[in-house]
Amino acid sequence: MGQGRGTSGTIIAGEIRTPPLPELEPKPKPKEEIEEKVENVKNYEDDEDKKPTKGPVKNDPPKSLKQRIPIIRNISTFWLLMIMGVVVAVVIILTLASLVSVPAGYKGVITSAPDGNHIGDTLDEGWHFNPYYLLCHIELVRYNAQTENFVGSDLSDDNIGSIGVRSSDGLEVYMDFSITYHIPAEKVSSVRIQNGDYKTTILVPAAKSTPRDEASKFTALDMIGAHRGEIEAVIRTNITLKLAANNIIVDQFSLRDIRPPDSVSKAIEDKKVAEQNLITAGYEADRQIRLAEGNMTAMIINANGSAQAKVINANGSAQAIKAIMDRFKSSDPNSTNATAEYLAWAYIQALSDPNSRVQYVILPSGNGTPILLNIGKGG
């Protein structure tokens, strides 16, 4: 007792020494374990054919886009979003460019294509989707009823204004007209492919040449006068035939106006004024003639009436005188001068009748010379 041990467990005097415990191997820390898992994932991404060197890792976190696509591992988030936006925009643009909308009354005609096999193909009204259309040129062509008006300024070289023509008497005349037409739906492709812009190549030339050809057969006065209907019918027929030969159907042709030069218009106006004045003068002369004839007829009628009245009056007076004289004879059968007796009777009547209009009375005398008595009552 009192003595201690050495290192081998001896007891040394005054103290007890415990031998040291054996050193234990430290356990792995959580951080080191995570780093080990990350290293295993990196080794797997570098070589898909290789497996993690220390066995599979359980409960691996989901892989990010950078982990799945090695090329963008070192690209920042901003540029990644930019690239994705550009890709989405390109996809949208290509999708929209592959869509073709054809309105009602139109046909879509393919006028150019990469292989040339589809040139002339048509698209009906509505929406059409085909990525092939990205490489094609599609033109919309109207085929339903439409009207082209040749009305406006007086310019012979104006494609949309009035058409200038030359009459047979060398005068320049302007015509306004309208053409209503349509293209058969099945002929739209051939009209466009064969003629291009058919309005420029077919419609306008026919509308300009036909009136000029026909107008040269008429004078300016004929065109605006009695032959207007004839020239309209001829122009309508010839334009219809020319356009029908190119698969354009004319539905209606309307000749709206024909305008001669101002000098011709003034001459026509003066002529009409003169004709009107002549007609007016004829009416006036006829009125005067009829009035004179009426007056003459009235005078004749009045004269005949007056003569007839006088004859009737004279006949009446003679009959009255004869009756009076016959009465004298009947009252005095021995009377030898009934006339003298009548005159004496008339003299007495004139003197006694205050309303008598007799101015003079002839009375017989004894020597045979009659006596003219003035019995006027004028004062």
C-alpha positions as CSV (number, residue, x, y, z in Angstrom):
1,M,0.0,0.0,0.0
2,G,1.1,3.5,-0.6
3,Q,3.0,2.5,-3.7
4,G,1.5,3.2,-7.1
5,R,1.6,1.2,-10.2
6,G,3.3,2.1,-13.4
7,T,1.8,2.4,-16.7
8,S,0.9,-1.2,-16.7
9,G,-1.5,-0.6,-14.0
10,T,0.8,-0.5,-11.0
11,I,-0.2,1.5,-8.1
12,I,2.1,4.2,-7.2
13,A,2.2,5.4,-3.7
14,G,-0.1,8.3,-3.1
15,E,-2.2,8.0,-6.4
16,I,-4.2,5.7,-8.6
17,R,-3.7,6.0,-12.4
18,T,-6.3,4.8,-14.9
19,P,-5.0,3.4,-18.2
20,P,-6.1,5.5,-21.3
21,L,-9.1,4.4,-23.3
22,P,-8.6,3.2,-26.9
23,E,-9.4,5.9,-29.6
24,L,-12.7,5.5,-31.5
25,E,-13.1,6.3,-35.2
26,P,-15.3,9.5,-35.6
27,K,-18.7,9.2,-37.2
28,P,-19.5,11.0,-40.5
29,K,-21.0,14.4,-40.1
30,P,-24.3,15.3,-42.0
31,K,-22.5,18.0,-44.1
32,E,-19.9,15.5,-45.3
33,E,-22.7,13.0,-46.2
34,I,-24.5,15.7,-48.4
35,E,-21.2,16.6,-50.2
36,E,-20.7,12.9,-50.8
37,K,-24.1,12.6,-52.4
38,V,-23.5,15.7,-54.6
39,E,-20.3,14.2,-55.8
40,N,-22.0,11.0,-56.7
41,V,-24.6,13.0,-58.8
42,K,-21.9,14.9,-60.6
43,N,-20.0,11.7,-61.4
44,Y,-23.3,10.3,-62.8
45,E,-24.0,13.4,-65.0
46,D,-20.5,13.3,-66.5
47,D,-20.9,9.8,-67.7
48,E,-24.4,8.4,-68.0
49,D,-23.0,4.9,-68.5
50,K,-21.2,5.0,-65.1
51,K,-22.9,4.5,-61.9
52,P,-22.1,6.3,-58.6
53,T,-18.8,4.9,-57.3
54,K,-20.2,4.4,-53.8
55,G,-23.5,2.9,-54.7
56,P,-26.9,4.5,-55.4
57,V,-28.0,7.4,-53.3
58,K,-31.4,7.1,-51.9
59,N,-34.0,9.9,-52.0
60,D,-32.0,11.9,-54.6
61,P,-33.4,15.5,-55.1
62,P,-35.0,16.3,-58.6
63,K,-32.6,17.4,-61.3
64,S,-32.6,21.0,-62.4
65,L,-32.6,22.1,-66.1
66,K,-28.9,22.9,-65.8
67,Q,-28.3,19.4,-64.5
68,R,-30.3,17.8,-67.4
69,I,-28.7,20.0,-70.2
70,P,-25.0,20.1,-69.7
71,I,-24.5,22.9,-72.3
72,I,-26.4,25.4,-70.1
73,R,-24.8,24.6,-66.8
74,N,-22.7,27.7,-66.9
75,I,-25.4,30.1,-68.5
76,S,-27.0,32.6,-66.2
77,T,-30.7,32.7,-65.5
78,F,-31.2,35.9,-67.5
79,W,-29.8,34.6,-70.7
80,L,-31.6,31.3,-70.2
81,L,-34.9,33.2,-70.1
82,M,-34.0,35.2,-73.2
83,I,-33.2,32.1,-75.2
84,M,-36.5,30.5,-74.1
85,G,-38.4,33.6,-75.1
86,V,-36.8,33.8,-78.5
87,V,-37.6,30.1,-79.1
88,V,-41.3,30.6,-78.0
89,A,-41.6,33.7,-80.3
90,V,-40.2,31.8,-83.3
91,V,-42.6,29.0,-82.7
92,I,-45.6,31.4,-82.5
93,I,-44.5,33.3,-85.6
94,L,-44.1,30.1,-87.6
95,T,-47.5,28.9,-86.4
96,L,-49.2,32.1,-87.4
97,A,-47.4,32.2,-90.7
98,S,-48.7,28.7,-91.4
99,L,-52.3,30.0,-91.1
100,V,-54.1,31.4,-94.1
101,S,-57.5,33.2,-93.9
102,V,-59.6,33.5,-97.1
103,P,-62.6,35.9,-96.8
104,A,-66.0,35.3,-98.2
105,G,-66.2,35.9,-101.9
106,Y,-62.5,35.3,-102.5
107,K,-60.3,32.4,-103.5
108,G,-56.7,31.9,-102.3
109,V,-54.5,31.1,-105.3
110,I,-51.0,29.7,-104.8
111,T,-48.9,31.8,-107.3
112,S,-45.4,30.5,-106.2
113,A,-44.2,27.4,-104.4
114,P,-40.8,25.7,-103.8
115,D,-41.4,22.6,-106.0
116,G,-43.8,24.3,-108.5
117,N,-46.3,21.4,-108.2
118,H,-48.8,23.3,-106.2
119,I,-48.8,26.5,-108.3
120,G,-52.5,27.2,-109.2
121,D,-54.0,25.4,-106.3
122,T,-56.9,27.2,-104.7
123,L,-58.0,27.6,-101.1
124,D,-61.7,28.1,-100.3
125,E,-63.1,30.6,-97.9
126,G,-62.2,30.0,-94.3
127,W,-59.0,29.3,-92.2
128,H,-56.3,26.9,-93.5
129,F,-53.2,25.6,-91.6
130,N,-50.2,24.1,-93.3
131,P,-46.5,24.7,-92.6
132,Y,-46.0,24.3,-96.3
133,Y,-47.7,27.7,-96.8
134,L,-44.6,29.3,-95.2
135,L,-42.7,28.7,-98.4
136,C,-45.6,29.7,-100.7
137,H,-47.0,33.0,-102.0
138,I,-50.8,32.9,-101.8
139,E,-52.9,35.7,-103.5
140,L,-56.5,36.4,-102.6
141,V,-58.6,36.8,-105.8
142,R,-62.2,38.1,-105.6
143,Y,-64.6,36.2,-107.7
144,N,-68.1,37.2,-106.6
145,A,-70.2,40.0,-108.3
146,Q,-68.4,43.3,-108.4
147,T,-68.8,46.6,-110.3
148,E,-66.1,48.6,-112.2
149,N,-67.1,52.2,-112.8
150,F,-65.6,54.1,-115.7
151,V,-66.8,57.5,-114.5
152,G,-64.9,60.6,-113.7
153,S,-62.6,63.1,-115.3
154,D,-62.6,63.6,-119.0
155,L,-59.2,62.0,-119.7
156,S,-58.9,59.5,-122.5
157,D,-56.0,57.7,-120.9
158,D,-57.6,57.5,-117.5
159,N,-58.2,53.8,-116.6
160,I,-60.9,54.5,-114.1
161,G,-62.5,57.7,-115.4
162,S,-64.6,58.5,-118.5
163,I,-63.6,56.8,-121.7
164,G,-62.8,59.2,-124.6
165,V,-63.9,58.1,-128.0
166,R,-63.8,59.7,-131.5
167,S,-67.0,60.0,-133.5
168,S,-67.3,59.4,-137.3
169,D,-67.3,63.2,-137.8
170,G,-64.0,63.6,-135.9
171,L,-65.4,64.9,-132.6
172,E,-64.1,63.7,-129.3
173,V,-66.9,62.3,-127.1
174,Y,-66.7,61.1,-123.5
175,M,-68.7,58.1,-122.2
176,D,-69.5,57.1,-118.6
177,F,-70.5,53.5,-118.0
178,S,-70.4,50.7,-115.4
179,I,-69.7,47.0,-115.8
180,T,-70.9,44.5,-113.2
181,Y,-69.2,41.1,-113.6
182,H,-68.1,37.9,-111.8
183,I,-65.7,35.1,-112.2
184,P,-66.9,31.5,-112.0
185,A,-65.4,29.9,-108.9
186,E,-63.8,27.0,-110.8
187,K,-62.1,29.5,-113.2
188,V,-60.5,31.7,-110.6
189,S,-57.1,29.9,-110.7
190,S,-56.9,29.9,-114.5
191,V,-57.9,33.6,-114.8
192,R,-55.2,34.6,-112.3
193,I,-52.4,32.3,-113.5
194,Q,-52.9,32.9,-117.2
195,N,-53.6,36.7,-117.0
196,G,-52.0,38.0,-113.8
197,D,-53.9,41.1,-112.7
198,Y,-56.9,40.5,-114.9
199,K,-58.3,44.0,-114.4
200,T,-55.2,45.5,-115.9
201,T,-54.7,42.9,-118.6
202,I,-58.3,42.1,-119.7
203,L,-61.0,44.3,-118.1
204,V,-59.7,47.8,-118.7
205,P,-58.4,47.2,-122.3
206,A,-61.8,45.7,-123.3
207,A,-63.7,48.6,-121.6
208,K,-61.5,51.1,-123.5
209,S,-61.2,49.6,-126.9
210,T,-64.8,48.5,-127.5
211,P,-66.5,51.9,-127.2
212,R,-63.8,53.5,-129.4
213,D,-64.3,50.9,-132.1
214,E,-68.1,51.3,-132.1
215,A,-68.2,55.1,-131.7
216,S,-66.3,55.6,-135.0
217,K,-69.5,54.4,-136.8
218,F,-71.7,57.1,-135.4
219,T,-71.7,60.9,-135.5
220,A,-71.7,62.8,-132.2
221,L,-75.3,63.9,-132.7
222,D,-76.3,60.3,-133.4
223,M,-74.7,59.1,-130.2
224,I,-76.5,61.6,-128.1
225,G,-79.7,61.5,-130.1
226,A,-81.8,58.8,-131.8
227,H,-79.0,56.2,-132.0
228,R,-78.0,56.2,-128.3
229,G,-79.9,53.0,-127.5
230,E,-78.3,51.3,-130.5
231,I,-74.7,52.2,-129.6
232,E,-75.3,51.1,-126.0
233,A,-76.6,47.7,-127.1
234,V,-73.6,47.2,-129.5
235,I,-71.0,48.1,-126.8
236,R,-72.7,45.8,-124.3
237,T,-72.7,42.9,-126.6
238,N,-69.1,43.2,-127.7
239,I,-67.7,43.8,-124.2
240,T,-69.7,40.7,-123.0
241,L,-68.1,38.6,-125.7
242,K,-64.6,39.8,-125.1
243,L,-64.7,39.2,-121.4
244,A,-66.5,35.9,-121.7
245,A,-63.6,34.6,-123.8
246,N,-61.4,35.1,-120.7
247,N,-63.8,33.5,-118.2
248,I,-65.2,36.8,-117.0
249,I,-69.0,36.9,-117.0
250,V,-70.7,40.3,-117.5
251,D,-73.9,40.6,-115.5
252,Q,-74.8,44.1,-116.4
253,F,-73.6,47.0,-118.6
254,S,-75.0,50.5,-118.0
255,L,-74.2,53.4,-120.3
256,R,-74.7,56.3,-117.9
257,D,-73.8,59.4,-119.9
258,I,-72.5,60.5,-123.3
259,R,-70.9,64.0,-123.4
260,P,-69.9,65.7,-126.7
261,P,-67.6,68.7,-126.8
262,D,-68.8,72.0,-125.5
263,S,-69.1,73.5,-129.0
264,V,-71.4,70.7,-130.1
265,S,-73.4,71.0,-126.9
266,K,-73.8,74.7,-127.6
267,A,-74.9,74.1,-131.2
268,I,-77.3,71.5,-130.1
269,E,-78.7,73.8,-127.5
270,D,-79.0,76.6,-130.0
271,K,-80.7,74.3,-132.4
272,K,-83.2,73.2,-129.8
273,V,-83.9,76.8,-128.9
274,A,-84.5,77.6,-132.6
275,E,-86.7,74.6,-133.0
276,Q,-88.6,75.6,-130.0
277,N,-89.0,79.1,-131.3
278,L,-90.1,77.8,-134.6
279,I,-92.6,75.6,-133.0
280,T,-93.8,78.5,-130.9
281,A,-94.1,80.7,-134.0
282,G,-96.0,78.0,-135.7
283,Y,-98.3,77.7,-132.8
284,E,-98.8,81.5,-132.8
285,A,-99.4,81.6,-136.6
286,D,-101.8,78.8,-136.4
287,R,-103.6,80.6,-133.5
288,Q,-103.9,83.7,-135.6
289,I,-105.2,81.8,-138.6
290,R,-107.6,80.0,-136.5
291,L,-108.7,83.3,-134.9
292,A,-109.1,85.0,-138.3
293,E,-111.0,82.1,-139.6
294,G,-113.2,82.2,-136.6
295,N,-113.8,85.9,-137.0
296,M,-114.6,85.5,-140.6
297,T,-116.9,82.7,-139.9
298,A,-118.5,84.7,-137.2
299,M,-119.0,87.7,-139.6
300,I,-120.4,85.4,-142.3
301,I,-122.8,83.9,-139.8
302,N,-123.7,87.4,-138.5
303,A,-124.2,88.7,-142.1
304,N,-126.3,85.7,-143.0
305,G,-128.2,86.1,-139.9
306,S,-128.8,89.8,-140.5
307,A,-129.8,89.2,-144.2
308,Q,-132.1,86.5,-143.2
309,A,-133.5,88.8,-140.5
310,K,-134.0,91.5,-143.0
311,V,-135.6,89.1,-145.5
312,I,-137.9,87.8,-142.8
313,N,-138.6,91.4,-141.7
314,A,-139.3,92.5,-145.2
315,N,-141.5,89.5,-145.9
316,G,-143.3,90.2,-142.7
317,S,-143.7,93.9,-143.6
318,A,-144.9,93.0,-147.1
319,Q,-147.4,90.6,-145.8
320,A,-148.6,93.1,-143.3
321,I,-148.9,95.8,-146.0
322,K,-150.7,93.4,-148.2
323,A,-153.1,92.4,-145.4
324,I,-153.9,96.1,-144.7
325,M,-154.4,96.8,-148.4
326,D,-156.6,93.8,-148.8
327,R,-158.7,95.1,-145.9
328,F,-159.1,98.4,-147.7
329,K,-160.2,96.6,-150.8
330,S,-162.7,94.6,-148.9
331,S,-164.1,97.6,-147.2
332,D,-164.4,99.7,-150.4
333,P,-164.7,97.4,-153.4
334,N,-164.8,100.5,-155.7
335,S,-161.4,101.7,-154.5
336,T,-158.9,102.1,-157.4
337,N,-155.8,103.2,-155.6
338,A,-155.2,100.9,-152.6
339,T,-151.6,102.1,-152.4
340,A,-152.6,105.7,-151.8
341,E,-155.1,104.6,-149.2
342,Y,-152.4,102.5,-147.4
343,L,-149.9,105.5,-147.4
344,A,-152.6,107.7,-146.0
345,W,-153.2,105.2,-143.3
346,A,-149.5,104.9,-142.5
347,Y,-149.3,108.7,-142.3
348,I,-152.1,108.7,-139.8
349,Q,-150.5,105.9,-137.8
350,A,-147.1,107.7,-137.7
351,L,-148.7,110.9,-136.4
352,S,-150.7,109.1,-133.7
353,D,-147.9,106.6,-132.5
354,P,-145.4,108.3,-130.2
355,N,-143.0,105.4,-130.6
356,S,-143.1,105.4,-134.4
357,R,-139.7,105.5,-136.1
358,V,-141.1,106.7,-139.4
359,Q,-139.3,109.9,-140.5
360,Y,-140.9,110.5,-143.9
361,V,-144.2,109.6,-145.5
362,I,-145.0,109.8,-149.2
363,L,-148.5,110.8,-150.1
364,P,-150.1,110.8,-153.5
365,S,-151.3,114.0,-155.0
366,G,-154.0,114.8,-157.5
367,N,-151.7,115.6,-160.3
368,G,-149.8,112.3,-159.9
369,T,-146.7,113.8,-158.2
370,P,-146.3,112.2,-154.8
371,I,-145.7,114.5,-151.8
372,L,-142.9,113.7,-149.3
373,L,-143.9,114.7,-145.8
374,N,-141.4,115.0,-142.9
375,I,-143.1,113.9,-139.8
376,G,-140.0,113.5,-137.7
377,K,-140.8,114.2,-134.0
378,G,-137.3,115.2,-133.1
379,G,-137.3,118.5,-131.4
